[in-house]
Every structure is written in C-alpha cells, then in structure tokens.
Amino acid sequence: MRNRRTDRRRRGASLMEFAVIAPVVLIMVIGLIVMGFGIFRHHEVASLAREGARWASVHGGQYTQENSPPSQNLPFTTADDVYQKAILPKAVSLDSARLNVQVTWDDAMEMPTYLDYTRNPPAWKTNIVTVTVTYQWIPEALLGGMTLSSTAKMPVTY
C-alpha cells in the first residue's frame, strides 16, 4: 500500500531536476555549435591557403611576363594578385576585413627550377611559394576572439 504523504513530497522533484540540468545541457549544446563554427572556419582558412598556394605556384615568378603580350610588359605576380584572384573569390563565408594573406616566393625573379649560383658548387633549386592565411575569428557567442592561421607551400610549376 502507498503512503500518500510521501507522494506529495516528491511531486515537484522532476521539475527541480530539470531546472538544474537544463542550463548545463543548453550551455553544452551552444558550446558544441560554436566549436563547430570554429572548426568550419579553420578548415576554410586551410582551404584558402592551399588554393592560394596552388594559384601562386602556377602563376608565380615569371609566368606573367612570359604569358602576356610583349606590348603590355606586365610585372611579376604579386601577393595582391594571389589575394584578389585566388583567395578573395573563395572566401565567401569569411569577413574579408579580418582576413590577412602573406605570400612569399624563394625567388620571384627566377624560373620554377633554376641553377643556384650561391652554392659551391652550383646546384639546381626548385622555387617554392609559401602562402599564409590568417583570420581573426570572433565566435558567434562572443566568447572572445582567436586567430586562425594556415600555411601552404608548393613548388612553382608552370
């Protein structure tokens, strides 16, 4: 037989348990969603670095001068060219004001493979381009900012 007195004391226990557990579960779910956005942004930054390095490797060095009409006399491919033509069009979900790109070639004046006379004896060297993309990410939950960065290196090949 049940004691009615005990049933009355436990009547609001489920509501109290929910009131204690619900905020914890809600914070964990929001945290997982924000972490998912962060991982997505980091993957996008890494993809932009790879795409920038790929574009710079096939358009770097003397490519512009060799493949443009002599009347134009275009300069060498620059870091701004890589940013404008390869990275910016693919950075659709990132704020371009917080996106920073740094591009360096071993020697922008040289061919993809060249004879390096600085060594003794001279040796063949492959020209390598390095693209570093950094992004200042401010999480959607405004928990403070963090810098996402990725670097890609590729040999110049054209």
C-alpha positions in Angstrom: 0.0 0.0 0.0 1.3 3.5 -0.9 1.7 6.2 1.6 0.1 9.4 0.2 2.2 11.6 2.3 5.5 10.5 0.6 3.9 11.1 -2.9 3.1 14.7 -2.1 6.7 15.5 -1.1 8.2 14.1 -4.4 5.7 15.9 -6.6 8.0 18.8 -7.8 11.2 16.7 -7.9 11.2 16.3 -11.7 10.7 20.0 -12.2 13.6 20.8 -9.9 15.9 18.3 -11.6 15.0 19.8 -15.0 15.7 23.3 -13.7 19.2 22.3 -12.5 20.1 20.2 -15.6 18.6 22.3 -18.4 21.0 25.2 -18.2 24.0 22.9 -18.2 22.7 21.0 -21.2 21.9 24.2 -23.1 25.4 25.7 -22.4 27.0 22.4 -23.7 24.8 22.4 -26.9 25.7 26.1 -27.6 29.3 25.4 -26.9 29.3 22.4 -29.4 27.6 24.6 -32.1 30.2 27.4 -31.6 33.1 24.9 -31.7 31.6 23.5 -34.9 31.6 27.0 -36.4 35.2 27.4 -35.3 36.3 24.1 -36.9 34.5 25.1 -40.1 36.3 28.5 -40.2 39.6 26.8 -39.6 39.0 24.3 -42.4 38.0 27.2 -44.7 41.2 29.1 -43.8 43.3 26.0 -44.6 41.5 25.5 -47.9 42.1 29.2 -48.8 45.8 28.8 -48.0 46.0 25.7 -50.3 44.1 27.4 -53.0 46.3 30.5 -52.8 49.5 28.4 -52.9 48.2 26.4 -55.9 47.3 29.6 -57.8 50.6 31.2 -56.9 52.5 28.2 -58.0 51.1 28.2 -61.5 51.0 32.0 -61.9 54.2 32.9 -59.9 57.6 34.0 -60.8 58.0 34.9 -64.5 54.6 33.5 -65.6 53.0 36.9 -66.1 55.9 38.2 -68.2 56.2 35.0 -70.3 52.4 34.6 -71.0 51.4 38.2 -71.7 51.8 40.1 -74.9 55.1 42.0 -75.1 53.3 45.3 -75.5 51.8 45.1 -72.0 55.0 44.5 -70.1 53.2 43.2 -67.0 55.1 43.0 -63.7 55.6 39.8 -61.8 52.7 38.2 -60.0 52.3 39.8 -56.6 50.8 38.9 -53.2 47.9 41.2 -54.0 47.2 39.2 -57.2 47.0 36.0 -55.3 44.7 37.6 -52.7 42.4 39.2 -55.3 42.3 36.4 -57.9 42.5 33.2 -55.8 41.6 33.8 -52.2 39.0 36.5 -52.0 36.6 34.9 -54.5 36.6 31.7 -52.4 36.3 33.4 -49.0 32.5 33.6 -49.2 31.7 33.0 -45.5 34.6 34.9 -44.0 34.8 38.6 -43.3 37.4 40.0 -45.8 38.3 42.8 -43.4 39.6 40.3 -40.9 41.4 38.1 -43.5 45.2 38.6 -43.9 47.3 36.9 -46.6 51.1 36.7 -46.9 52.8 35.3 -50.0 56.5 34.7 -50.4 58.5 33.1 -53.2 62.0 31.8 -52.7 63.0 34.0 -55.6 60.2 35.6 -57.6 62.6 36.6 -60.4 63.6 33.0 -61.1 62.1 30.2 -63.1 60.4 27.2 -61.4 63.7 25.3 -61.4 66.9 27.3 -61.6 70.6 26.9 -61.1 71.6 28.4 -57.7 75.0 30.0 -58.0 75.1 31.0 -54.4 76.1 27.4 -53.5 79.5 26.0 -54.2 79.3 24.0 -56.5 76.1 25.5 -58.1 73.1 23.3 -57.7 69.6 23.1 -59.1 66.9 24.6 -56.9 63.2 24.4 -57.0 61.4 27.7 -56.5 58.8 27.4 -53.7 55.9 29.6 -52.9 54.5 29.9 -49.3 51.1 31.3 -48.6 50.0 32.0 -45.1 46.3 32.9 -44.4 45.3 34.3 -41.0 41.8 35.2 -39.9 40.7 36.9 -36.8 37.6 34.9 -35.7 35.2 36.3 -33.2 32.9 33.4 -32.1 29.2 33.7 -32.6 28.7 33.5 -28.8 31.1 36.5 -28.3 33.4 34.5 -26.1 36.5 36.4 -27.2 38.5 36.3 -30.4 41.0 33.9 -31.7 43.4 33.9 -34.6 43.1 31.1 -37.1 46.1 30.5 -39.3 47.2 28.1 -42.0 50.3 27.9 -44.2 50.7 26.1 -47.5 53.9 25.5 -49.5 54.1 24.4 -53.1 56.8 24.3 -55.8 56.3 26.8 -58.6 55.3 24.8 -61.7 54.2 26.4 -65.0 
